[in-house]
């Protein structure tokens, strides 16, 4: 029986050059991935945050120039009596481009202690993401804080904007105090804001958006007076917006219906790449190179400022791509999917003496996902040493039905996908063998 396999290959061998490759850098315990946000600073450094918000199992991590993940508090437990425990869950992060020590975080208190939610906007001057330093508390009976977002003006970090529910809040003193600024569409609870962006050239130009019950669609609004007045400019659910460096007029955004480009400071937009996209990113060293993360798992790239596009990497097609961050001065893009985080390289050389902090220190075989599945599922495993590796699938009678890996592999993290089209529903087993390491797990195909 022939089965269709899609392999995600770990391209990392000493003293070798590749035209394109990637490695899995998912922090241990981060699954699923709900959010990824990347920040650049004026001194050339960067920080990338990835986290989920699932109560007591929430995990958050930060990646910076050290190429190692540090944990961040994605949740706090709050005991308020016998049998009553609530959780503060991380909802969003905002950073100052000019001052890496200034950070903002949004936490939502839900379940246990409160009948309804409460939303907190916090400010920290040590650069940490924390629930300390609360500057804004909002009663939140609809738990709208899970959609709240915060942004700092890249050109003047005295101005901080916070979108919550149907209102934009503004601070002119670096986030010490906030006051309601305006609502894009007057009316009860309309719209439900879930997006905010501030121009990197002009603090007066602010974008926000969300679902409007009056328009019965998602709407992107634009203001040229720091949120005092608004104009609807696009009927789309915007996921991310990026501005071309040093050019005020050009911007890109990702949405569920395509990548859009504006050449007039966000007043009008044109769809340059149809489809669903979770994120868009501009190459930090070449403004004509644009990356787009598809919700179908395909990573796209444009080399002519978004006018035409091509597939840059299509090995993640079983995963929804939701986040991108290009690392300045490199050919590397951090790509987040709903279950994993990857470093994707255009081309690279790794010295035989270069230490790679992402190499695993042990063998492991993870539970396949999704499970149960139909018809595609993914197998993730880690190899500590160079050697021959076998990964096979068997039915309940012990008969081999698929061979996913049978080759020599270098140390690394790998993913293989199995398409079980044509196979009957039932219980199967998959076994990983590498040297003396052998592990077997069960999976279920349901049609």
GUTORLO-755032 format. One record per residue (C-alpha): residue in three letters; x, y, z. Coordinates in steps of 0.5 Angstrom, whole numbers, plus 500, padded with zeros to 3 digits. Example, Ala and Ser with C-alpha at 12.3 -4.5 7.8 and 13.67 -1.06 7.14 Angstrom:
2
ALA525491516;SER527498514;
! end
This chain:
447
UNK500500500;UNK503507498;UNK501513503;UNK502520501;UNK507523506;UNK509530507;UNK516531511;UNK519537515;UNK526536514;UNK531539519;UNK536542515;UNK542543520;UNK549539518;UNK556542520;UNK559546515;UNK554545510;UNK550551506;UNK543550504;UNK539555499;UNK533554504;UNK531551511;UNK528551518;UNK529548525;UNK523547530;UNK525552536;UNK518550540;UNK519551547;UNK518545551;UNK511546554;UNK508551549;UNK502547545;UNK498550543;UNK501557541;UNK495562541;UNK500568540;UNK506571537;UNK509578538;UNK515580536;UNK519587537;UNK525591535;UNK528596539;UNK532602536;UNK539599539;UNK538593534;UNK536588539;UNK529584539;UNK525580543;UNK519575540;UNK514573545;UNK510566544;UNK504564549;UNK498561550;UNK492562555;UNK489556557;UNK488557565;UNK493553569;UNK496550563;UNK498557560;UNK505558558;UNK509564556;UNK516565553;UNK521570550;UNK526569545;UNK532575544;UNK539576541;UNK541570546;UNK537565541;UNK535562548;UNK527562550;UNK526565557;UNK519564561;UNK514569562;UNK508569566;UNK502567562;UNK498566568;UNK497567575;UNK493563580;UNK488567585;UNK485563590;UNK479566594;UNK476561598;UNK476554599;UNK474551592;UNK474558588;UNK481559584;UNK481564579;UNK486565574;UNK489572571;UNK491570563;UNK496574559;UNK492577553;UNK497582550;UNK504585550;UNK506592548;UNK513595548;UNK517601547;UNK521601540;UNK525607543;UNK526604550;UNK527597551;UNK525597559;UNK518600558;UNK513594557;UNK506593558;UNK501587559;UNK494586559;UNK491581563;UNK484578564;UNK481575570;UNK476570569;UNK473564573;UNK473562580;UNK473569584;UNK469573579;UNK462572576;UNK465576570;UNK471578568;UNK476584570;UNK481587565;UNK488590567;UNK493594563;UNK500594567;UNK506598566;UNK513596568;UNK519600567;UNK524594568;UNK522591561;UNK519585564;UNK512582562;UNK508582569;UNK501583573;UNK505588577;UNK504596576;UNK497596574;UNK495603571;UNK488601569;UNK482596571;UNK476595567;UNK470591569;UNK469586564;UNK462583564;UNK463580557;UNK470578558;UNK472583552;UNK479583555;UNK481577551;UNK481581545;UNK484588548;UNK490590545;UNK496595547;UNK501599542;UNK506604544;UNK508610539;UNK514608535;UNK516615534;UNK514618541;UNK513613547;UNK510618551;UNK504616547;UNK501609549;UNK494607546;UNK490601549;UNK484598545;UNK478595550;UNK471593548;UNK468599544;UNK473605546;UNK480607545;UNK484609551;UNK490614551;UNK496616555;UNK500622554;UNK505621559;UNK508614558;UNK503610560;UNK502612567;UNK495615566;UNK490613561;UNK483616559;UNK478614554;UNK479617548;UNK474616543;UNK470610540;UNK470609532;UNK462608532;UNK458611537;UNK453606540;UNK452600545;UNK458596545;UNK460597538;UNK465595535;UNK468590539;UNK475592538;UNK481587537;UNK486591533;UNK491597534;UNK497600530;UNK500606530;UNK504609525;UNK512609525;UNK513616522;UNK507620525;UNK504619532;UNK497622530;UNK496616525;UNK492611529;UNK489604526;UNK484600530;UNK478595528;UNK474590530;UNK467587529;UNK461592528;UNK454589529;UNK452596526;UNK455594519;UNK455586521;UNK462586519;UNK469587521;UNK472594520;UNK478597520;UNK478605522;UNK483610521;UNK485616525;UNK489622523;UNK488626530;UNK491620535;UNK484617536;UNK479623536;UNK476622530;UNK475616525;UNK474614518;UNK472607516;UNK477605511;UNK477597510;UNK472592511;UNK476586514;UNK478583520;UNK486585521;UNK491581524;UNK497585523;UNK499591520;UNK506593518;UNK509600516;UNK515600511;UNK521603514;UNK522611513;UNK516611508;UNK510614511;UNK505612505;UNK506604505;UNK503599509;UNK501592509;UNK496588513;UNK494581514;UNK487579514;UNK482573513;UNK481574506;UNK488577503;UNK494581504;UNK493588503;UNK497594501;UNK496601502;UNK501607498;UNK497613501;UNK498612509;UNK493607510;UNK487611507;UNK486606501;UNK488599501;UNK488593495;UNK489586496;UNK495583493;UNK495576495;UNK488573496;UNK487568501;UNK487567509;UNK493570512;UNK495570520;UNK501575519;UNK505579515;UNK512582516;UNK517586512;UNK524584511;UNK528589516;UNK534590511;UNK530590504;UNK524593504;UNK522590498;UNK522583501;UNK515582504;UNK513575508;UNK506573509;UNK504567513;UNK498563511;UNK493560515;UNK493554510;UNK500553513;UNK504556507;UNK509561508;UNK509566502;UNK515571500;UNK515578495;UNK521581493;UNK518587489;UNK514590495;UNK508586495;UNK506586488;UNK507579486;UNK508573491;UNK511566491;UNK511560496;UNK517561500;UNK516555504;UNK510550504;UNK512544509;UNK508547514;UNK501545510;UNK498541516;UNK499547521;UNK496554521;UNK501560521;UNK499565526;UNK506570527;UNK512572523;UNK518576526;UNK524577521;UNK531578525;UNK535584523;UNK541583519;UNK540576518;UNK536571513;UNK532568519;UNK524569520;UNK521566526;UNK515563524;UNK509561529;UNK504556527;UNK498554532;UNK502548535;UNK510550533;UNK515555533;UNK520555527;UNK526559525;UNK526559517;UNK532561513;UNK533563506;UNK540560506;UNK545559511;UNK552556513;UNK553553520;UNK561552522;UNK562545525;UNK564548531;UNK558553532;UNK554551538;UNK547550537;UNK542552543;UNK536549540;UNK539542539;UNK535537544;UNK539533549;UNK535527549;UNK531522545;UNK523523545;UNK517522541;UNK511526542;UNK503524542;UNK501525535;UNK496531533;UNK491532532;UNK489525535;UNK483522534;UNK485525526;UNK482524519;UNK486524515;UNK492527517;UNK496527523;UNK503530525;UNK508526529;UNK514530533;UNK520527535;UNK527529538;UNK534526536;UNK540527541;UNK545523537;UNK547522529;UNK544516527;UNK539511523;UNK532513525;UNK526509524;UNK519511525;UNK513507522;UNK506506523;UNK502499525;UNK495496525;UNK493493531;UNK495486528;UNK502489528;UNK502489520;UNK506495518;UNK502500514;UNK506506513;UNK514508513;UNK515515515;UNK522515517;UNK528510515;UNK534514514;UNK540517518;UNK539524521;UNK543529525;UNK541531532;UNK535535532;UNK527536532;UNK523533527;UNK516533524;UNK513528520;UNK505528517;UNK501522515;UNK496522510;UNK491516512;UNK487516506;UNK484509504;UNK486507511;UNK480504515;UNK478507522;UNK481504528;UNK487504533;UNK494504530;UNK501505533;UNK507508531;UNK514507533;UNK520511533;UNK527507533;UNK534510534;UNK540506536;UNK538503543;UNK532508544;UNK525505542;UNK518508544;UNK511506541;UNK505510542;UNK497509540;UNK493514535;UNK486513533;UNK483514526;UNK476516526;UNK472518519;
! end
